[in-house]
Amino acid sequence: MDVGRLKTASIVDRIDGPSNWTIECDVHVLTLHEAGSFHYLETWLDGRRTSLGDPLPGEMWLAPAGRLFAAAAQGGAARYLRVEIPPELLAVAPYARVIAAHEDAALAALVRALAGSDDAATGPLLAAIAETLEGGVMRLPAAPDIGRRLDNLMSFIEARIETHLSVEEMAAEAGMSINSLIVHFARATGRTPAQYLLNQRLRRARWFLMNRPLTVAEIAFATGFSSHAHLCAAFRNKLGISPGAWRREATREGLL
């Protein structure tokens, strides 16, 4: 559907097993994940890992025009909104930190309004994306060797998300000092390694709440939290709500 100079589509997709796909076109493609059980989604841009883990409703990915965006998932169903943006309407700096597994309720609301044929959402949407990109511009990209180490570390973290994992262990895995790791990791992802680990644990916990009939205590131990109370505290601090209340709210909103 065309809305002004943008194109939108609501798509339902299901894959029955491991699958890979790429996006490489002459327009920017913004994807908003709305619902579904896609499991262990990985995304890459120009050969660099940009996200991995279990996608959640409200998360967004941007595939910039003229660049190679690649993704892989282990299977499941998904409903998502896709917006195509002509590059002359949105500048993406070469060193901009990519939008990947990005949560922004206001931005997501604009995407939904646009998908509902609200042309008035076009300007605010483009401005919001530009502001998000501007906030993540890096002065220089990571050197290739550093980039590979960070890519591998993200995979290492995901594979051990249910275990205790210290910053010292992450630094050792990356072959860097703690200070060097914190600087390079934050520059690439916008988070320190500890912040990234917590975010990934909460993403996995929310995915379990949506897709698995597990108790909150079971989910806590499956995602690296020391106890039911530890997960609840992290949930309230980050999301302002308890895991049980979040599950009930997601059910009411039809996200499960």
C-alpha positions as CSV (number, residue, x, y, z in Angstrom):
1,M,0.0,0.0,0.0
2,D,1.3,3.4,-0.9
3,V,1.1,6.2,1.7
4,G,2.5,9.3,0.2
5,R,5.9,8.4,-1.1
6,L,6.3,5.5,1.3
7,K,5.1,2.0,0.8
8,T,3.8,-0.2,3.6
9,A,2.8,-3.8,3.9
10,S,1.5,-6.1,6.6
11,I,3.0,-9.5,6.3
12,V,2.4,-12.9,7.9
13,D,5.3,-15.3,7.5
14,R,6.0,-18.8,8.7
15,I,9.1,-20.9,8.4
16,D,9.2,-24.6,9.4
17,G,12.9,-24.8,10.1
18,P,16.2,-22.9,9.8
19,S,16.0,-20.3,7.2
20,N,18.2,-17.5,5.8
21,W,17.3,-14.4,3.7
22,T,18.8,-11.2,2.5
23,I,17.6,-7.7,1.7
24,E,19.5,-5.6,-0.8
25,C,17.6,-2.9,-2.6
26,D,17.5,0.7,-3.6
27,V,15.2,1.8,-0.8
28,H,15.5,1.7,3.0
29,V,13.4,-1.1,4.5
30,L,12.1,-0.7,8.1
31,T,10.6,-3.8,9.7
32,L,8.4,-3.7,12.8
33,H,7.9,-7.1,14.4
34,E,4.3,-7.3,15.7
35,A,3.8,-10.8,16.9
36,G,4.9,-14.4,16.5
37,S,7.2,-17.1,17.6
38,F,10.3,-16.6,15.5
39,H,13.1,-18.2,17.4
40,Y,16.7,-17.1,17.6
41,L,16.8,-14.5,14.9
42,E,20.2,-13.2,13.8
43,T,20.7,-10.2,11.7
44,W,23.8,-8.9,9.9
45,L,24.6,-5.7,7.9
46,D,27.5,-5.7,5.5
47,G,28.9,-8.8,7.2
48,R,28.7,-7.4,10.7
49,R,26.3,-8.9,13.3
50,T,23.8,-6.4,14.4
51,S,21.5,-8.5,16.6
52,L,20.7,-12.0,17.8
53,G,18.2,-13.5,20.1
54,D,14.4,-14.0,20.1
55,P,12.5,-11.1,18.5
56,L,9.8,-9.3,20.5
57,P,6.7,-7.4,19.5
58,G,7.6,-3.7,19.0
59,E,11.2,-4.3,18.0
60,M,12.4,-2.8,14.7
61,W,15.1,-3.3,12.2
62,L,16.3,-1.0,9.4
63,A,18.0,-2.3,6.2
64,P,19.6,0.8,4.6
65,A,19.4,1.2,0.9
66,G,22.3,-0.2,-1.2
67,R,23.7,-2.3,1.7
68,L,23.5,-6.0,2.3
69,F,21.2,-6.9,5.2
70,A,21.1,-10.6,6.1
71,A,19.0,-12.6,8.6
72,A,18.5,-16.1,9.8
73,A,15.9,-17.7,12.1
74,Q,15.5,-21.1,13.5
75,G,11.8,-21.3,12.7
76,G,8.4,-20.1,13.8
77,A,5.7,-17.6,12.7
78,A,5.8,-13.8,12.5
79,R,3.5,-11.0,11.7
80,Y,5.3,-7.8,10.9
81,L,4.9,-4.4,9.2
82,R,7.3,-3.4,6.4
83,V,7.9,0.2,5.3
84,E,9.9,1.1,2.2
85,I,11.5,4.6,2.3
86,P,13.1,6.3,-0.7
87,P,16.7,7.2,0.2
88,E,16.3,10.8,-0.8
89,L,13.8,11.1,2.1
90,L,16.1,9.7,4.8
91,A,19.9,10.1,5.0
92,V,21.8,7.2,6.7
93,A,25.3,8.1,7.6
94,P,28.0,5.5,6.8
95,Y,29.0,5.1,10.4
96,A,25.5,5.3,12.0
97,R,24.9,2.6,14.5
98,V,22.2,0.5,12.9
99,I,18.6,0.1,14.1
100,A,18.3,-3.5,15.1
101,A,16.1,-5.1,17.7
102,H,15.3,-1.5,18.6
103,E,12.4,-0.8,20.9
104,D,10.8,2.6,20.8
105,A,7.0,2.7,21.5
106,A,6.5,6.2,19.9
107,L,8.4,5.2,16.7
108,A,6.4,1.9,16.6
109,A,3.1,3.8,16.9
110,L,4.1,6.0,13.9
111,V,4.8,2.9,11.9
112,R,1.4,1.4,12.8
113,A,-0.3,4.7,12.0
114,L,1.3,4.8,8.6
115,A,0.3,1.2,7.9
116,G,-3.2,2.3,8.7
117,S,-3.1,4.8,5.8
118,D,-2.4,7.9,8.0
119,D,-0.3,10.0,5.7
120,A,0.1,12.6,8.5
121,A,2.5,10.1,10.2
122,T,5.0,10.3,7.3
123,G,6.9,13.4,8.4
124,P,7.1,12.5,12.1
125,L,8.1,8.9,11.3
126,L,11.0,10.1,9.1
127,A,12.1,12.6,11.7
128,A,12.0,10.0,14.5
129,I,14.1,7.5,12.4
130,A,16.6,10.3,11.6
131,E,16.9,11.3,15.2
132,T,17.4,7.7,16.3
133,L,20.2,7.3,13.7
134,E,21.8,10.6,14.6
135,G,22.0,9.5,18.2
136,G,24.0,6.5,17.3
137,V,26.5,7.9,14.8
138,M,30.1,6.7,15.5
139,R,33.1,8.8,14.5
140,L,34.8,5.7,13.1
141,P,33.7,2.1,12.5
142,A,35.4,-0.6,14.5
143,A,38.6,-2.0,13.0
144,P,37.9,-5.4,11.2
145,D,39.7,-7.4,13.9
146,I,37.8,-5.6,16.7
147,G,34.5,-6.1,14.8
148,R,35.1,-9.9,14.5
149,R,35.9,-10.2,18.2
150,L,32.7,-8.3,19.1
151,D,30.6,-10.4,16.7
152,N,32.0,-13.6,18.3
153,L,31.5,-12.3,21.8
154,M,27.8,-11.6,21.1
155,S,27.4,-15.2,20.0
156,F,29.4,-16.4,23.1
157,I,27.0,-14.3,25.4
158,E,23.9,-15.7,23.8
159,A,25.1,-19.3,24.1
160,R,25.7,-18.8,27.8
161,I,22.9,-16.5,28.7
162,E,21.6,-18.9,31.4
163,T,24.9,-19.0,33.3
164,H,26.8,-16.6,35.4
165,L,29.0,-14.5,33.1
166,S,31.3,-11.8,34.4
167,V,32.8,-8.9,32.6
168,E,36.2,-10.4,33.2
169,E,35.1,-13.6,31.4
170,M,33.7,-11.6,28.5
171,A,36.9,-9.6,28.2
172,A,39.0,-12.8,28.2
173,E,36.8,-14.3,25.5
174,A,37.2,-11.2,23.3
175,G,41.0,-11.1,24.0
176,M,40.8,-7.5,25.4
177,S,41.3,-5.7,28.6
178,I,38.1,-4.9,30.5
179,N,38.4,-1.2,29.8
180,S,39.1,-1.8,26.1
181,L,36.1,-4.1,25.8
182,I,33.7,-1.7,27.5
183,V,34.8,1.2,25.2
184,H,34.6,-0.8,21.9
185,F,31.4,-2.7,22.9
186,A,29.6,0.5,23.9
187,R,30.7,2.2,20.7
188,A,29.3,-0.6,18.6
189,T,26.1,-1.4,20.4
190,G,25.3,1.6,22.6
191,R,25.5,-0.5,25.7
192,T,28.3,-1.8,28.0
193,P,28.8,-5.6,28.0
194,A,26.9,-5.9,31.3
195,Q,24.0,-3.8,30.0
196,Y,23.9,-5.8,26.9
197,L,23.9,-9.1,28.8
198,L,21.0,-7.9,31.0
199,N,19.0,-6.7,28.0
200,Q,19.5,-10.1,26.2
201,R,18.4,-12.0,29.3
202,L,15.3,-9.8,29.6
203,R,14.5,-10.3,25.9
204,R,14.8,-14.1,26.3
205,A,12.7,-14.0,29.5
206,R,9.9,-12.0,27.7
207,W,10.0,-14.4,24.7
208,F,9.6,-17.4,27.1
209,L,6.7,-15.6,28.8
210,M,5.0,-15.3,25.4
211,N,5.8,-18.6,23.9
212,R,6.4,-21.2,26.7
213,P,4.1,-22.4,29.5
214,L,6.8,-22.0,32.1
215,T,6.5,-20.4,35.5
216,V,8.3,-17.2,36.2
217,A,10.8,-19.0,38.5
218,E,11.6,-21.5,35.7
219,I,12.1,-18.7,33.3
220,A,14.3,-16.9,35.8
221,F,16.7,-19.8,36.0
222,A,16.6,-20.5,32.3
223,T,17.7,-16.9,31.5
224,G,20.6,-16.5,34.0
225,F,18.7,-14.8,36.9
226,S,19.6,-16.1,40.3
227,S,16.0,-16.3,41.5
228,H,12.3,-15.4,40.8
229,A,12.9,-12.2,42.9
230,H,15.9,-11.3,40.9
231,L,14.0,-11.5,37.6
232,C,11.1,-9.6,39.0
233,A,13.4,-6.8,40.2
234,A,15.1,-6.6,36.8
235,F,11.7,-6.5,35.1
236,R,10.4,-3.8,37.3
237,N,13.5,-1.7,37.0
238,K,13.6,-2.0,33.2
239,L,10.0,-2.3,32.2
240,G,8.1,-0.9,35.2
241,I,6.0,-4.1,35.5
242,S,6.3,-7.6,36.9
243,P,6.8,-10.6,34.6
244,G,3.4,-12.0,35.4
245,A,1.6,-8.7,34.7
246,W,3.6,-8.3,31.5
247,R,2.4,-11.8,30.4
248,R,-1.2,-10.9,31.2
249,E,-0.9,-7.6,29.3
250,A,0.6,-9.3,26.3
251,T,-2.3,-11.8,26.3
252,R,-4.9,-9.1,26.4
253,E,-3.2,-7.2,23.5
254,G,-3.2,-10.4,21.5
255,L,0.6,-10.7,21.3
256,L,0.6,-14.4,22.4
